[in-house]
Amino acid sequence: MAELTDADKTDDAARWWRAYRLAENDQVDELRGLARAGDDHASRQLAGWLSDRAFRGGVSDSAKLREAIEVIRPLADNGDDDAELWLTRWLGDCDRIEELRERAGVGSDRASRELARLLADHDLLDELRDRVSATGDHYALRELARRLIENDMDTDLRELLETADADTRQQILDTAAGASSEWINAVRVLADFGHKASRRCLARTLASQGRLDELRQRAEQGDEYAQHWLANTLADP
């Protein structure tokens, strides 16, 4: 690629400033005209202007967001990473799963991330599993694990962990940064696989619920959190 001359840089900076000022002054028709003429700075400013107003005042304006998508799409298709980021986020905001599938299918990392989030939000867990199995998609793996944990789907979570290799298993455990008694069955599975926060949460929950048989069993297996809570519980008068 040829280096930009000083004149090119000056012209580029001038076009950026023009587009920026038009957006600041809400001169959107002028921006549209420049964007249609191929000015990429105008396209970015127009897309940003539309997106900002699509969510203004807590009310979503889907027409503006759809226009923002069409404005930014050519830049994303031409390899602009920032444009790809904006496009995939806006496609997610519009629930356009099929378009995200298409972009992920041709190698868009941004689309893969947004697609995994959207699939999880819609509880499309089988598709997440398929993506993990077919491509090793780590975004899909993380969202699948998160959803299984938060839905307390202990059987599915245990199967996912048992069939994973060591690196993948660690990714799953890393997904559960914390632990909650609200999904205690999933916490029990995570604890079985050595997740520290889950072992701590489980021991505390078992003690508070008076489930001393399980707490004692875990203490005998060497779980230091279970040992601590068992000792504290037995010491209480």
C-alpha positions as CSV (number, residue, x, y, z in Angstrom):
1,M,0.0,0.0,0.0
2,A,1.4,3.4,-1.0
3,E,2.1,5.8,1.8
4,L,-0.1,8.9,2.1
5,T,1.4,12.1,1.0
6,D,1.2,15.2,3.2
7,A,-1.5,16.5,0.9
8,D,-3.5,13.3,1.3
9,K,-3.2,13.5,5.1
10,T,-4.4,17.1,5.1
11,D,-7.3,16.2,2.9
12,D,-8.2,13.2,5.1
13,A,-8.0,15.4,8.3
14,A,-10.2,18.0,6.6
15,R,-12.8,15.4,5.6
16,W,-12.8,14.0,9.2
17,W,-13.3,17.5,10.7
18,R,-16.1,18.3,8.2
19,A,-18.0,15.1,9.0
20,Y,-17.4,15.6,12.8
21,R,-18.8,19.2,12.7
22,L,-21.8,18.1,10.6
23,A,-22.7,15.4,13.1
24,E,-22.1,17.8,16.1
25,N,-24.5,20.3,14.4
26,D,-27.1,17.6,13.5
27,Q,-26.7,18.3,9.8
28,V,-27.7,14.8,9.0
29,D,-28.8,15.3,5.4
30,E,-25.4,16.7,4.5
31,L,-23.8,13.7,6.1
32,R,-26.0,11.3,4.2
33,G,-25.1,13.0,0.9
34,L,-21.4,12.7,1.7
35,A,-21.7,9.1,2.9
36,R,-23.5,8.2,-0.4
37,A,-20.7,9.8,-2.3
38,G,-18.2,7.4,-0.6
39,D,-16.8,9.6,2.2
40,D,-16.0,7.0,4.9
41,H,-15.6,9.7,7.6
42,A,-19.1,10.8,6.9
43,S,-20.3,7.2,7.0
44,R,-18.8,6.7,10.5
45,Q,-20.2,10.0,11.8
46,L,-23.6,9.3,10.3
47,A,-23.8,5.8,11.7
48,G,-22.7,7.0,15.2
49,W,-25.2,9.9,15.0
50,L,-28.0,7.4,14.2
51,S,-27.0,4.9,16.8
52,D,-26.8,7.6,19.5
53,R,-30.4,8.7,18.7
54,A,-31.7,5.2,18.3
55,F,-31.4,4.8,22.1
56,R,-32.0,8.3,23.3
57,G,-34.3,8.8,26.3
58,G,-34.6,5.1,27.1
59,V,-36.8,4.6,24.0
60,S,-35.4,2.4,21.1
61,D,-35.8,3.8,17.6
62,S,-35.4,0.7,15.4
63,A,-35.6,2.7,12.1
64,K,-32.5,4.7,13.0
65,L,-30.6,1.6,14.1
66,R,-31.5,-0.2,10.9
67,E,-30.2,2.8,8.9
68,A,-27.0,2.9,11.0
69,I,-26.5,-0.8,10.1
70,E,-26.8,-0.1,6.4
71,V,-24.5,2.9,6.6
72,I,-21.7,1.1,8.5
73,R,-22.0,-2.3,6.7
74,P,-19.8,-1.3,3.6
75,L,-17.0,-0.2,5.8
76,A,-17.2,-3.5,7.8
77,D,-17.3,-5.5,4.6
78,N,-14.1,-3.7,3.5
79,G,-12.2,-4.8,6.6
80,D,-12.6,-1.9,9.0
81,D,-12.4,-3.5,12.4
82,D,-14.1,-0.7,14.3
83,A,-17.0,-0.7,11.8
84,E,-17.2,-4.5,12.2
85,L,-17.5,-4.0,16.0
86,W,-20.3,-1.4,15.6
87,L,-22.1,-3.5,13.0
88,T,-22.1,-6.7,15.0
89,R,-23.3,-4.9,18.2
90,W,-26.1,-3.3,16.3
91,L,-27.1,-6.6,14.6
92,G,-27.3,-8.0,18.1
93,D,-29.4,-5.1,19.4
94,C,-31.8,-5.8,16.5
95,D,-31.8,-9.6,17.2
96,R,-30.6,-10.4,13.7
97,I,-29.2,-13.8,14.5
98,E,-29.1,-15.0,10.9
99,E,-26.8,-12.2,9.8
100,L,-24.5,-12.7,12.7
101,R,-24.4,-16.4,11.8
102,E,-23.4,-15.5,8.2
103,R,-20.6,-13.1,9.4
104,A,-19.3,-15.5,12.0
105,G,-19.3,-18.2,9.2
106,V,-16.9,-16.2,7.1
107,G,-14.5,-15.6,10.0
108,S,-15.7,-12.5,11.8
109,D,-14.4,-12.8,15.4
110,R,-16.7,-9.9,16.4
111,A,-19.7,-11.6,15.0
112,S,-18.8,-14.9,16.8
113,R,-18.7,-13.1,20.1
114,E,-22.0,-11.3,19.6
115,L,-23.7,-14.4,18.1
116,A,-22.7,-16.5,21.2
117,R,-24.2,-13.8,23.5
118,L,-27.4,-13.7,21.5
119,L,-27.8,-17.4,21.4
120,A,-27.3,-17.6,25.1
121,D,-29.9,-14.8,25.7
122,H,-32.4,-16.8,23.6
123,D,-31.5,-20.1,25.4
124,L,-30.4,-21.7,22.1
125,L,-28.1,-24.0,24.0
126,D,-28.0,-26.8,21.4
127,E,-26.6,-24.4,18.8
128,L,-24.0,-23.2,21.3
129,R,-23.0,-26.8,21.9
130,D,-22.8,-27.4,18.1
131,R,-20.5,-24.4,17.7
132,V,-18.3,-25.6,20.5
133,S,-18.2,-29.1,19.0
134,A,-17.7,-28.0,15.4
135,T,-15.2,-25.1,15.7
136,G,-14.1,-25.0,19.3
137,D,-15.6,-21.5,19.5
138,H,-14.5,-20.2,22.9
139,Y,-17.1,-17.5,22.9
140,A,-19.8,-20.2,22.5
141,L,-18.1,-22.3,25.2
142,R,-18.1,-19.4,27.7
143,E,-21.7,-18.5,27.0
144,L,-22.8,-22.1,27.2
145,A,-21.1,-22.7,30.5
146,R,-22.4,-19.4,31.9
147,R,-26.0,-20.4,30.9
148,L,-25.7,-23.9,32.3
149,I,-24.4,-22.5,35.6
150,E,-27.0,-19.8,36.0
151,N,-29.8,-22.2,35.1
152,D,-28.5,-24.7,37.6
153,M,-28.3,-27.4,34.9
154,D,-25.9,-29.6,36.8
155,T,-26.2,-32.7,34.7
156,D,-25.4,-30.8,31.5
157,L,-22.6,-28.9,33.2
158,R,-21.0,-32.1,34.5
159,E,-21.1,-33.7,31.1
160,L,-19.5,-30.6,29.5
161,L,-16.7,-30.7,32.1
162,E,-16.2,-34.4,31.9
163,T,-15.8,-34.4,28.1
164,A,-13.5,-31.4,28.0
165,D,-9.8,-31.5,27.7
166,A,-7.7,-29.8,30.4
167,D,-7.5,-26.4,28.7
168,T,-11.2,-26.3,27.8
169,R,-12.1,-27.4,31.3
170,Q,-10.2,-24.5,32.8
171,Q,-12.0,-22.1,30.4
172,I,-15.3,-23.4,31.8
173,L,-14.2,-23.0,35.4
174,D,-12.9,-19.5,34.6
175,T,-16.4,-18.6,33.4
176,A,-17.7,-19.1,37.0
177,A,-15.7,-16.3,38.5
178,G,-17.9,-16.3,41.6
179,A,-20.4,-18.7,43.0
180,S,-24.0,-18.4,44.4
181,S,-26.2,-20.6,46.5
182,E,-29.0,-19.7,44.0
183,W,-27.5,-22.4,41.7
184,I,-26.3,-24.8,44.3
185,N,-26.4,-27.9,42.1
186,A,-24.1,-26.3,39.5
187,V,-21.9,-25.1,42.4
188,R,-21.6,-28.7,43.6
189,V,-20.4,-29.8,40.1
190,L,-17.9,-26.9,39.9
191,A,-16.7,-27.7,43.4
192,D,-16.2,-31.4,42.4
193,F,-13.8,-30.1,39.6
194,G,-11.8,-28.0,42.0
195,H,-13.3,-24.5,41.5
196,K,-12.2,-22.6,44.6
197,A,-15.1,-20.1,44.9
198,S,-17.6,-22.9,44.5
199,R,-16.0,-25.1,47.1
200,R,-16.1,-22.2,49.5
201,C,-19.7,-21.4,48.7
202,L,-20.8,-25.0,48.9
203,A,-19.2,-25.6,52.3
204,R,-20.8,-22.5,53.7
205,T,-24.2,-23.4,52.3
206,L,-24.1,-26.9,53.5
207,A,-23.2,-25.7,57.0
208,S,-25.9,-23.1,57.1
209,Q,-28.5,-25.7,55.9
210,G,-27.4,-28.2,58.5
211,R,-26.4,-30.8,55.8
212,L,-23.6,-32.2,57.9
213,D,-23.3,-35.6,56.2
214,E,-22.3,-34.1,52.9
215,L,-20.2,-31.5,54.6
216,R,-18.4,-34.2,56.6
217,Q,-17.9,-36.3,53.4
218,R,-16.2,-33.4,51.6
219,A,-14.1,-32.7,54.7
220,E,-12.9,-36.3,54.7
221,Q,-12.0,-36.0,51.0
222,G,-9.6,-33.1,51.9
223,D,-11.7,-30.1,51.1
224,E,-10.3,-27.4,53.5
225,Y,-13.3,-25.2,53.2
226,A,-15.6,-28.1,54.2
227,Q,-13.1,-28.9,57.1
228,H,-13.3,-25.3,58.3
229,W,-17.1,-25.1,58.2
230,L,-17.6,-28.5,59.7
231,A,-15.3,-27.6,62.6
232,N,-17.1,-24.3,63.2
233,T,-20.5,-25.9,63.0
234,L,-19.5,-28.7,65.5
235,A,-17.9,-26.2,67.8
236,D,-21.1,-24.1,68.1
237,P,-23.0,-24.9,71.3
